[in-house]
Amino acid sequence: MSCLFPTYARWEVPVERAKGTYIYDTSGKAYLDFTSGIAVCNLGHCPDEVKKAIQHQLEKVWHVSNLFQIPLQEQVAQLLVHHSVGDAVFFANSGAEANEAAIKLARKYTGNHKIITFYQSFHGRTYATLSATGQKKVQEGFGPLAPTFVHLPYNNVSAIESLQDDDIAAIMVEVVQGEGGVVPGEQAFLNAIADKCRELNALLIIDEVQTGIGRTGKKFAYEHVGIEPDIITLAKGLGSGFPVGAMIGKKHLIETFHAGSHGSTFGGNPLAMAAALATIKVIFDESFLQDVTQKGDYFIRQLADSLHDVPFVREIRGVGLMIGIECSGEVQPLITALREKGLLVLSAGPNVLRLLPPLTVSVEEIDMALDIISTTLIAS
């Protein structure tokens, strides 16, 4: 009997080690990993650059708390600010914590209370971020949720244009809904959100927890659509598997988070900052991001060609190396079949296969995955 709470439907893959695009179980079987730890291991498993940075930091200091000056925090923050539209950074430990910080900051700055989010969104599992999430399946059984979160339909311009309320602190949105089905936001919809925030003097929060740090072929997904958020939230790919989250905010918000207004015991600790610094130095290189875009375009194009005549497949969509295959039925049996053939993929809702390979994946590895996917889905 396990001593763990059964909160996860775990796969029968006892992991022994991992490197690059591969995971190896305790029997020695190799799996092509197109989950990347759920969009976390963007540089693949155990990237040498990050490993060296963490090992170097392990010899110096692990933790001192935020009562002290931590120079690595400033270095990472400067890079995030330089490469975004933001001006200041708060470090946390996860995407949920980054979104909690964003919600608190928006309410404190505006003096308003309501946060607008969208159906099928996912923003975390803490009480506030669970309330912000637009999915009943993750909310059931937890009692009354925070009452000041309002959910609207995604990619619905009229729902945004008709929004009128003087108590709105922010609109929080994913440029591509990840857990909600790998659904890209339409340009007109995202423009309408930006316009409405200006009209209502509300803040625009872009949740980049899954889409950020190169996943879509840009540093941040909002760059694809030309809108300018007040707040950006990050986690997942920021630390190459080391727990770290971040909230980036614009200059006018800085004084709202004065000393004592918010905090995190472990947020921005030296080990996390060493991992983050090494990670973004690699990913924020323009040639690296161009390579991600090219591989993503190739993968989507080849999927469309190979699955064109498969009745079970409804649509293939995505941006960069964040790809969804929408099917006409439940995909869980396919995930099991693919895993048995040595390919690890995820779901995004009951009917969507989600593909999140490391950004360092090779074309040869993409071709291997394509062969496994096409033969499995054609047989379905």
C-alpha positions in Angstrom: 0.0 0.0 0.0 1.3 3.4 -1.0 2.0 6.0 1.7 1.1 8.8 -0.8 -2.3 10.5 -1.2 -3.8 9.1 -4.5 -4.1 12.6 -6.0 -2.5 11.5 -9.3 -3.5 8.8 -11.8 0.1 7.7 -12.2 1.4 5.8 -15.3 3.1 2.5 -14.9 6.5 4.0 -15.7 8.9 3.9 -12.7 11.5 6.5 -13.8 15.1 5.6 -13.3 16.8 8.4 -15.2 16.3 10.9 -18.0 18.5 12.8 -20.5 17.6 15.0 -23.4 14.4 13.9 -25.0 14.4 10.4 -23.3 13.1 8.9 -20.1 14.4 5.5 -19.0 12.4 3.2 -16.6 13.9 0.9 -14.0 13.9 -2.0 -16.6 15.9 0.1 -19.0 13.1 0.8 -21.5 13.6 4.1 -23.3 10.6 6.5 -23.8 10.6 9.4 -26.2 9.3 12.1 -23.9 6.9 14.5 -25.6 5.5 15.7 -22.3 8.6 17.6 -21.0 7.4 17.3 -17.5 4.2 19.1 -18.6 6.1 21.9 -20.5 8.8 22.2 -17.9 11.9 20.6 -19.3 12.2 23.0 -22.3 15.9 22.3 -22.6 15.3 18.5 -22.3 16.1 16.4 -19.3 19.2 17.3 -17.2 20.6 20.0 -19.6 24.3 20.4 -19.1 24.2 24.2 -18.8 21.7 24.2 -16.0 23.3 21.2 -14.3 26.6 23.0 -14.1 25.0 26.2 -12.8 23.1 24.4 -10.0 26.2 22.4 -9.1 28.2 25.6 -8.9 25.6 27.2 -6.6 25.4 24.1 -4.4 28.9 24.8 -3.3 28.1 28.4 -2.3 24.7 28.8 -0.7 21.4 27.1 -0.9 19.0 29.3 1.1 19.1 32.4 3.2 15.5 33.8 2.8 14.5 37.1 1.3 15.7 39.1 4.3 19.0 39.2 2.4 20.2 40.6 -0.8 20.4 37.8 -3.4 22.4 39.0 -6.4 21.2 36.1 -8.6 17.6 37.4 -8.2 18.7 40.7 -9.7 20.4 39.1 -12.6 17.4 36.9 -13.5 15.0 39.8 -13.0 17.1 42.1 -15.2 17.0 39.5 -18.0 13.2 39.0 -17.7 12.6 42.7 -17.7 14.9 43.3 -20.6 13.2 40.7 -22.7 9.6 41.6 -21.8 7.4 44.7 -21.5 7.6 44.6 -17.7 9.7 46.5 -15.3 9.9 44.5 -12.0 9.7 40.9 -11.0 8.4 38.9 -7.9 9.8 35.4 -7.6 7.6 32.5 -6.3 7.8 28.7 -6.5 5.1 27.7 -9.0 2.7 29.0 -11.6 -0.2 28.9 -9.1 1.9 31.2 -6.7 2.8 33.5 -9.6 -0.9 33.8 -10.4 -1.8 34.3 -6.8 0.6 37.2 -6.7 -0.9 38.7 -9.9 -4.4 38.5 -8.4 -3.4 40.2 -5.2 -1.4 42.9 -7.0 -4.3 43.7 -9.4 -6.8 44.0 -6.5 -4.5 46.1 -4.4 -3.5 48.4 -7.2 -7.0 49.0 -8.6 -9.0 48.8 -5.3 -11.4 46.6 -7.3 -12.3 43.0 -6.7 -13.5 41.1 -9.8 -11.1 39.1 -12.0 -12.5 38.1 -15.4 -11.2 34.7 -16.7 -12.5 32.2 -19.3 -14.1 28.9 -19.6 -11.7 26.0 -20.0 -8.8 28.1 -18.6 -6.4 26.7 -16.1 -4.6 29.0 -13.6 -3.7 26.7 -10.7 -5.0 24.7 -7.7 -4.7 27.1 -4.8 -8.0 28.5 -3.6 -7.8 31.8 -5.6 -6.4 30.2 -8.7 -8.8 27.3 -8.5 -11.6 29.9 -8.5 -10.0 31.6 -11.4 -9.8 28.4 -13.4 -12.8 27.9 -15.8 -13.0 24.1 -15.4 -15.6 22.4 -13.1 -13.8 19.1 -13.0 -10.9 20.6 -10.9 -13.3 22.6 -8.7 -15.7 19.9 -7.6 -15.9 19.0 -4.0 -14.0 22.1 -2.6 -17.0 24.0 -1.4 -17.9 27.6 -2.3 -15.2 29.2 -4.4 -14.1 32.8 -4.2 -17.1 34.8 -5.4 -15.3 37.6 -7.3 -14.1 35.5 -10.3 -16.3 35.8 -13.4 -15.9 33.3 -16.3 -16.6 34.2 -19.9 -16.5 32.2 -23.1 -13.0 32.1 -24.8 -12.6 33.5 -28.3 -15.9 35.3 -27.9 -15.5 39.0 -28.8 -19.1 40.0 -28.1 -18.8 38.7 -24.5 -15.9 41.1 -24.0 -17.4 44.1 -25.7 -20.6 43.8 -23.6 -18.6 43.7 -20.4 -19.6 46.7 -18.2 -18.6 46.8 -14.5 -16.9 49.3 -12.3 -15.5 46.6 -9.9 -13.2 44.8 -12.3 -9.6 44.6 -11.2 -8.2 42.6 -14.1 -8.8 40.3 -17.0 -6.6 37.2 -16.9 -6.1 35.2 -20.1 -3.9 32.5 -21.7 -2.8 33.4 -25.2 -3.1 29.7 -25.9 -5.2 27.6 -23.6 -3.1 24.6 -22.6 -5.1 22.4 -20.3 -8.2 23.6 -22.0 -7.3 21.9 -25.3 -4.4 23.7 -26.9 -6.7 26.4 -28.2 -5.0 29.6 -29.6 -6.6 32.9 -28.8 -7.9 34.7 -31.9 -6.4 38.1 -32.7 -9.7 40.0 -32.6 -10.6 38.4 -29.2 -7.2 39.3 -27.6 -7.4 42.8 -29.1 -10.9 43.2 -27.6 -9.6 42.2 -24.1 -6.8 44.7 -24.3 -9.2 47.5 -25.4 -11.7 46.6 -22.7 -9.0 46.7 -20.0 -8.1 50.2 -21.1 -11.7 51.2 -21.2 -12.4 50.0 -17.6 -9.0 50.9 -16.2 -8.5 47.2 -15.4 -5.2 45.4 -15.6 -4.4 42.9 -18.3 -2.8 39.7 -16.9 -1.3 37.2 -19.4 -0.8 33.8 -17.9 2.3 32.5 -19.6 2.9 29.6 -17.2 2.7 27.0 -20.0 3.3 29.2 -23.0 6.3 31.2 -21.8 10.0 30.7 -22.0 10.1 29.8 -25.6 7.4 27.2 -25.8 5.6 28.9 -28.7 8.7 30.0 -30.6 8.7 33.4 -28.9 10.1 34.3 -25.5 6.5 34.9 -24.5 3.3 34.0 -26.4 1.8 37.6 -26.1 4.5 38.6 -28.6 2.6 36.7 -31.4 -0.4 38.9 -31.0 1.0 42.4 -30.3 -0.8 43.1 -27.1 1.0 44.6 -24.0 0.1 43.1 -20.6 0.4 44.9 -17.3 1.3 41.6 -15.6 2.9 38.4 -16.9 3.1 35.2 -14.9 5.7 32.5 -15.5 6.8 29.1 -14.1 7.2 25.6 -15.7 9.9 26.2 -18.3 11.7 28.9 -16.3 13.8 26.6 -14.3 14.3 23.5 -16.4 12.7 21.3 -13.8 13.8 23.2 -10.7 10.7 24.7 -9.0 10.5 28.5 -9.8 7.7 30.9 -10.7 7.8 34.6 -11.5 5.4 37.5 -11.8 6.5 40.4 -14.0 4.8 43.7 -13.6 4.9 47.2 -15.2 6.4 50.2 -13.6 3.2 51.8 -12.3 2.5 48.7 -10.2 5.8 48.6 -8.3 4.9 50.7 -5.3 1.8 48.6 -4.7 3.9 45.7 -3.6 5.8 47.6 -1.0 7.8 45.9 1.8 5.6 43.4 3.8 2.7 43.4 1.3 3.6 40.0 -0.1 6.3 37.3 0.2 7.5 33.8 -0.2 9.9 31.9 2.0 11.5 29.9 -0.8 10.7 32.2 -3.7 13.8 33.3 -5.6 16.2 31.1 -3.6 19.7 30.9 -4.9 19.4 27.4 -6.4 16.2 28.3 -8.3 17.8 31.5 -9.6 20.9 29.6 -10.8 18.7 27.2 -12.7 16.5 30.1 -14.2 19.5 32.2 -15.2 21.2 29.3 -17.1 17.9 28.3 -18.7 16.8 31.7 -20.1 20.3 32.5 -21.3 20.0 29.6 -23.7 16.3 29.9 -24.7 16.2 33.7 -25.2 18.7 33.5 -28.0 16.9 34.5 -31.2 18.5 31.7 -33.3 17.3 29.1 -30.7 13.7 30.5 -30.9 13.8 30.5 -34.7 14.7 26.8 -34.5 11.8 26.2 -32.2 9.5 27.9 -34.7 10.8 25.9 -37.7 10.5 22.6 -35.9 7.0 23.5 -34.7 5.9 24.4 -38.2 7.4 21.2 -39.5 5.7 19.0 -36.9 2.3 20.5 -37.4 2.6 20.3 -41.2 3.7 16.7 -41.1 0.9 15.8 -38.6 -1.6 17.4 -40.9 -0.3 15.4 -43.9 -0.1 12.0 -42.2 -3.4 12.3 -40.4 -5.4 14.0 -43.1 -7.5 10.9 -43.9 -8.0 9.6 -40.4 -11.7 10.0 -39.5 -10.9 9.9 -35.7 -8.9 13.2 -36.1 -10.9 16.4 -36.2 -8.2 19.1 -36.0 -4.5 19.7 -35.5 -3.6 23.1 -34.0 -0.9 24.7 -32.0 1.9 27.3 -31.9 5.6 26.4 -31.8 6.1 23.2 -30.0 2.8 23.4 -28.2 0.5 21.2 -30.3 -2.9 19.6 -29.9 -4.6 16.8 -31.9 -8.4 17.1 -31.4 -10.1 13.7 -31.8 -13.8 12.6 -32.1 -13.5 10.5 -29.0 -11.6 10.1 -25.8 -7.9 9.9 -26.2 -6.9 8.2 -23.0 -6.7 4.7 -24.7 -4.4 6.3 -27.4 -2.1 7.8 -24.7 -1.7 4.3 -23.3 -1.1 2.8 -26.7 1.5 5.4 -27.6 3.2 4.9 -24.2 3.4 1.1 -24.9 5.2 2.0 -28.1 7.7 4.2 -26.4 6.2 7.7 -26.9 4.9 9.8 -24.0 2.2 12.4 -24.7 -0.5 14.1 -22.6 -4.2 14.9 -22.9 -5.7 18.4 -22.8 -9.3 17.6 -21.9 -10.9 14.2 -22.8 -10.6 14.5 -26.6 -7.2 16.2 -27.3 -3.8 14.7 -27.5 -1.2 17.3 -26.3 2.3 17.2 -27.6 5.0 19.2 -25.7 8.4 17.9 -26.7 11.5 19.6 -25.4 12.4 22.7 -27.4 15.7 20.9 -28.1 14.0 18.0 -29.8 15.7 17.0 -33.1 13.9 16.6 -36.4 14.8 12.9 -36.3 13.1 12.6 -33.0 10.0 14.4 -34.4 10.0 12.0 -37.3 10.1 9.0 -34.9 7.2 10.4 -33.0 5.3 11.1 -36.2 5.7 7.5 -37.2 4.4 6.2 -33.9 1.5 8.7 -33.8 0.3 8.0 -37.4 0.4 4.3 -37.2 -1.4 4.3 -33.8 -4.1 6.7 -34.9 -4.6 5.1 -38.3 -5.2 1.8 -36.5 -7.7 3.4 -34.2 
